[in-house]
Amino acid sequence: MSQIVSKDGFVPDLFAGVARRTPQDHRPGAALRLGPEADVTALAAQIETASMIEIGFDSFADGRGFSLAALIRRSGFGGHLRASGPLLVDQLRAALRAGFDDIELPDAMAKRQPEAQWRAVPMGRGYRDQVFDL
């Protein structure tokens, strides 16, 4: 099992019954599962016809999935984009900025990081965007 988390906390999986397919097995309208090394240009046809794209993270320390998500959004993909793997609460804002709609966490990670922690992530402006009156 897994837990879906978004900016709203733990949420139902809107794609629970949708099979995820690799680029080699992709069919239009299916969910497309990609690894962080995927080539957006080579997969343009599959990306264009996917109902959802899931980018897998093997580790919270591998940031390639964030870069891939940003490339997919810049290529024009307007569908649902999901990060899948052991990401940390501290990475939620980065995931949203990169273009992800939500994160699919393994159960073990969801238990270590309860919903209250995810809901406590400030969604306002970052510290670099603040204006200070001096």
C-alpha positions in Angstrom: 0.0 0.0 0.0 0.9 3.6 -0.2 -0.3 7.0 0.9 -1.0 10.0 -1.4 0.0 13.4 0.0 -0.7 16.8 -1.5 -0.6 20.4 -0.3 -3.9 19.5 1.4 -2.4 16.6 3.4 -3.3 12.9 2.9 -5.8 12.6 0.1 -7.5 9.8 -1.8 -5.7 8.3 -4.8 -7.6 9.6 -7.9 -5.7 7.1 -10.0 -6.1 4.0 -7.7 -7.6 1.8 -10.5 -5.4 3.1 -13.3 -2.6 0.8 -14.4 0.8 2.4 -14.7 2.7 1.5 -17.8 6.3 1.9 -18.8 7.1 3.8 -22.0 7.6 0.5 -23.9 4.0 -0.7 -22.9 2.3 2.7 -22.9 -1.2 3.1 -24.5 -2.9 6.5 -25.0 -4.9 7.4 -21.9 -2.9 5.2 -19.5 -0.8 6.4 -16.7 2.9 6.5 -17.7 5.6 5.4 -15.2 9.0 7.0 -15.7 12.3 6.7 -13.9 14.4 9.8 -13.1 16.6 9.2 -16.1 13.8 9.4 -18.7 14.4 11.5 -21.9 11.5 13.9 -22.3 12.3 14.5 -26.0 12.4 10.8 -26.9 9.1 10.2 -25.0 7.2 13.2 -26.3 4.4 11.0 -27.9 3.8 9.0 -24.8 3.9 12.0 -22.5 1.4 13.8 -24.7 -1.2 11.0 -24.5 -0.7 10.0 -20.8 -3.6 10.5 -18.3 -1.1 10.8 -15.5 2.7 10.6 -15.3 4.4 9.1 -12.3 8.1 9.7 -11.7 9.8 7.3 -9.4 12.3 8.3 -6.8 14.5 5.5 -5.4 15.8 7.8 -2.7 15.0 11.2 -1.2 18.6 12.1 -2.0 18.2 11.8 -5.8 16.9 15.1 -7.2 16.7 14.1 -10.8 13.0 13.5 -10.6 12.4 17.2 -9.7 14.3 18.3 -12.8 12.4 15.8 -14.9 9.1 17.1 -13.6 10.0 20.6 -14.5 11.0 19.6 -18.0 7.7 17.7 -18.5 5.7 20.7 -17.4 7.8 23.0 -19.7 7.1 20.6 -22.6 3.4 21.5 -22.2 2.1 18.5 -20.2 -1.0 19.7 -18.3 -2.2 16.4 -16.8 -1.6 15.0 -13.4 2.1 14.6 -12.4 3.0 12.4 -9.4 6.2 11.8 -7.5 6.4 8.3 -6.2 8.9 7.1 -3.5 10.4 7.9 -0.2 10.3 11.7 -0.2 10.5 13.8 2.9 8.2 16.4 4.3 10.9 19.0 3.7 10.7 18.2 0.0 7.0 18.9 -0.5 7.4 22.6 -1.5 10.2 21.6 -4.0 8.0 18.9 -5.5 5.1 21.4 -6.0 7.4 24.0 -7.4 8.8 21.4 -9.9 5.3 20.7 -11.1 4.1 17.7 -9.1 0.5 17.6 -8.1 1.1 15.0 -5.3 3.4 12.4 -3.9 2.8 8.7 -3.5 4.6 7.6 -0.3 5.4 4.1 0.8 3.5 3.2 3.9 6.6 3.1 6.0 7.4 6.7 5.1 3.8 7.8 5.7 4.0 6.3 9.2 7.3 8.1 10.0 5.9 11.4 8.7 2.2 11.7 9.8 -0.3 13.9 8.0 0.1 16.6 10.6 3.7 17.2 9.5 2.7 17.5 5.9 -0.1 19.9 6.7 2.3 22.1 8.7 4.5 22.8 5.7 4.0 26.6 5.0 2.8 27.1 1.5 3.3 30.9 1.4 6.3 32.7 0.0 9.8 31.5 0.8 12.2 33.4 2.9 14.0 34.9 -0.1 10.7 36.4 -1.3 10.0 38.3 1.9 10.1 42.0 2.0 11.6 43.4 5.2 11.0 46.9 6.6 14.3 48.1 7.9 
